[in-house]
Amino acid sequence: MTKLSRRTISKGLAASALSLLARPSIAQANYPAGVGTIKLVVPYPAGGATDVIGRIVADRLSALWHVSVIVENVAGAAANIGMDRVAKGPTDGSTLFIVPPQIAINQYLYAKLAYDPEKDLVPIAQVANLPNILVVKKQLAEIRTVKDLIDYAKANPGKLNYASSGNGTTIHLSGELFKSMTGTEMNHIPYRGSAPAMNDLVGGQVDLMFDNAPSVIGQVRGNTVNALGVTTLKPTPLLPDLKPVADTVPGYDTASWFGIGVRAGVSEAIIEKIEQAAKTIAQEAVVKDRMAAVIADPVVSDRKTFNEFIMAERQKWGTLIQKLNLRVE
């Protein structure tokens, strides 16, 4: 029987310890290999614009990485529940999330959040940009342009009602920004999602709406509503017949956008792998085609650019929300 000296045992324990310490760095270097199934949290219900973008991203990451990337819809409280889930999740890169505009909005709207959007979440790269479309009900036949809408609203203060998919959404804030920049007064009618809001708009129960292009384009093409313009600063080739609202209201810009992110604590090596993957898939022809089908533009971005963009969005929406003293309980 071989005798083991104290020195031999010590060397063996030290070697084992070093091996264990090396495993995380090896896993990080080989990411996503070894992680298993990756979850992509979409902080909204299935079927909406965020979900559509999330499923395109998940599909292309699966193809690029040769791993299973599944979408998990964690909806509620204007994306707060989903983002909180990510903020308290694992740090091994097994959970990603679709970064919604609410990461730049909710901290100003809610008195208290269960997570800190600036400290607990890491936006890595923007992947998509899509306009909202300003539409009015067919019964307002006299309103054919953005100028017509402004003139009508000023002549009839408080008469018009605009619908939204809920308090604090970009659809809601698009209306508030429009009111602020044009000096008009309209009443906000929040709904539980775009679909019921659009149903009432088509039925004439509400007067207008700033809806995400993927949600409203069917009604526009079906001529059940009148489209006045897109909410991007510049015209979009995806909607060549619609001029920007900014042509009439200089500086008006409320496009929706989405990115990929993780929780704080994920290693720099893994974040860099995800950043590179986001750049790669955004340039794929299949992604451009699939996003164009839902009136979205793919965006090639990096962490620095995306974070600077989010900082600018926080400045824009934070200033407006505080000015108007908006609050969601």
N, C-alpha and C positions, 0 to 999 in steps of 0.2 A: 504493500500500500504506500503510495507516494505521500510524503509529508509536505505540507504547505507551510512555508515560513510566513511570519507576520508581514515581512516586506513583500512577498509574492502576492499575498491577499490584498494588501494596500494598493499595489500596482493594478491588480484586477479590478478593484472597486473604482479606482480613478479612471481606468479605461472605460468602464461601463458608464460612469457619470458623463464623461466626455461624449460618448456615443449618444446618450440621451439628449444632451445639450445640442448636438449637431442635427438631430432629427428635424426640429422645426425649421432650421435654415435650409436643409435639404428640401423639405416639403415646400417651403416658400419659393425656392429656386425652380422647382418643378411644377409649380401651380399652373393649372388646376388639378394635375395628377395627384391622386392620393386623397383628395378631399371628398370624393364620392359625389352624390347628387347635389347640385347647386340650386338653391331657391332664389328666384327673383321676385321679391315682394312688390306687388302693384297696390298702392294704397287707395284704390278705388274699386268699385264693383266691376264685374265682367261686362264687356260690351261697349264701354265708353272709350273715348279717345286715348286715355292713359293706358287702358288695358290693351287696346289694339297695338299701340307702340310697344308696350311691354312684351307682347307675344312675338312681334317681329324680332325684337332684340334677343329674346330667349332662344328663338329658333336659330338665329344666326350665330349666337355664341356656342350653342350646341354643336353646330356644324364646324365652327372654327376650332373649338377645343376638343372635340370628340368625347364630350361628356354629356350627361343628362342635365339640362337646365330647365326647371319647371317653374311655371308662374303660380304664385300664391296670392290671391286677391284678399287683402286685409283692409276692408273698407270701414269708413265711419269717421265722423267728426272732422270733415274737411281734410282728410289724409292724416290726421293726428294719430289715430290708432295704429295705422300701418307704420308710420315713421317711428313711433314709440317702440313698436315691436322690433324694428331693426336696431334702434339705439340700445336695446337691452339684449340683443341677440349675440351669437357667437362671433369671435374675432378671427376665425381661421379662413375667412374668405368664402365660406359655404353659403352665406346669405348676402345677396346684393339687393338693391331696390331701385325702382324707377323714381328718380328725383322729380317731384312735381313743382309747379310755381308756388305752392303753399309753403315751401321751405323758406320763401322770402316774404311771406305774408302773415302766417299764423301767430308769430310772436307779438305782432302788433294788435291783432284782433282779439286774442284770448288773454284774459287776466292772468292765467296760470297754465303752463304746459307741464306735462309729466316728463318731458325731455327738453334739452337745450339744442335747438336746431343749428346753432353755430358751433357748439362744442362737442356734441354727441354724434354728429353725422358728418361724413366726408363726401361731398360731391366730387366726382372724378372727371366726368366728361359729358358735355351736352350731346344728345344724339338726334334730336328732332325739334323742329319749329313749325308751328301751324297757326294760321290766322283764326280769329273770330270773324263772323260775318254779322253785320248789322241788318236785321230784317224787321219789317213792319207788317201788320196784318193787311190782307187784301182790302178790307173794308175802308181803310184810310187811303182811298184812291188819290186824294189830293197830295199825298206825300210820295214823291217820286225820287227825290234826291236828299242828300244830307242837309243841304241848305233849307229845303222844304221842311224837314223835321225840326230844325232849329227855329225857323220862323213860326211854325205851328205851336211848338212848345212855349215859346215866348209870348205868343198871343193868347195861349190857354194854359197859364201856369197851374201846375198840379193836376191837370186833367188827364195826362197820359200816364199809363202804368207800364212799367217794363218788368218782364219776367226774368228769373235767373234759376240756375240749378241748385241754389242754396246760398245762404249767407257766407261771405268770405271767399267765394269762388272767383276765378278770374272773370267769369261771366257777370257776376254781381259788380265787381270792381270796375269792369269795363263801363258799365252804366254810370257808376259814381264818378269816374274820371271824365266821362263825356259831359255830365251835368256840370262838374266843376269848371271844365275848360270852356264851356259854351254859355255859362250863366243861366242855365235852364233849370226848371223844377219838374221832376217826374217822380212818381211813387214806385218804390221797389216791392215786387211781389215774389218772395222766395218760394221755390218748389223743392221737392225731394228728387232732384235729378232733372236732366234736360228733357227727357221724353214727355213727362206730364206737362212741363212748361210749354213745350212746343205744341202739344195737343191743344192746349187752351189758346195759344196764339193763333193757330190755324182756325180754331172755332170762334175766334173773335172776342174771347173773354179778357185777354190782355192785348196791349197795343204793339209792343215791340220787344226785341230781345237781341243781345249780343251773344250769339251761340258759337261754340266750336264748329269749325267748318265741317269736320266729318259727321257731326250730329245733324247739321241743318242742310247740307248740300242736296239731299234728296228732296226736301221741300222746295228749295230754290229751283231746282231743275224741273220739279213737278208743277211749278208756278202756283203753289198754294200760299206762298208769302211773297212779298216784294223785297228784294235784296237791294240795299242802298250802298254798301261798300264793305271793304275788308279793313281790319283794324291794324294791319301792318303799316309801317312808315312808307314802304315802297310797294309798287304793284307786284303781285305774284304771278308768275307764268302759269301756275296751277289754276288760277281764276282770272283769265285774261279779260273777261267782260266787266269785272268789278274794279272800280277805282278805290284807292285808299281813302278812308275817312279823313286822314291827315291832309288831303288835298283841300279840304274845306276847313278843318280844324288843325292848323299847323302843330306838329309835335305829338299828335295823338298816336299812341302805340301801345297795344295791349295783347300782342300775340302770345299764345300759349307755347310752352316749351317743356321739354323733358330730357332728363339725363340719366346717367348711371352713377350710383353711389354705394357706400358701405358705411358701417358704424365706425366711430373712432376706436382706435386700438388695433385695427387691421394693419399688418406690417407694410412698410414702404415697398418692399419687394412685390407683394401681392397687388398693391394698389397700382404699381407701375405696369404689371401684367394686364390688369383690367383696363387701364388707360390706353394701352397699345391696342388691345382688342377692340375697344370702342372706336378708335380711329380707323381700324381695319374694316369693320363691318359697315361703318357709315359710308365708305367709298365703294361698296359692292353694288353692282348694277341691280341685283335682285332687291336690295334694300331700297334703292331709289325708286324702283318700279312699284314695290308694295306700299311705300309711303305715299307716293304720288296718287295711288288709288284712293287714299283716305285724306287727300289734300294736306299732306305734310311734307316738309322738306327735311332730308337728312342733314345733319350738321357734323362736320369734322372738327373736333374740339380737343382741348387738353385741360388739365386741372387748373392751371393758372388762368387761362381764358375763361373757363366756366365759373370759377370763383369770383373773378372780377365782374362778370356779368351778373351773378347773383347779388353781389354787393350793390351794384347799380339798381337792381330790382328792389332790394330792401329799402334803398333810399327813396325810390319813386313811390312804392306802396306805403311805406312807413309814414312818409310825409303826408300823403293823402288821407290815410286812416286816422292819423292823429289830428289833422286839420278838421275832419268831419266828425271826430269823436265816435267812430264806429266801434262797436263792441259786440262780440258773440259770447254768450254765456254757455 
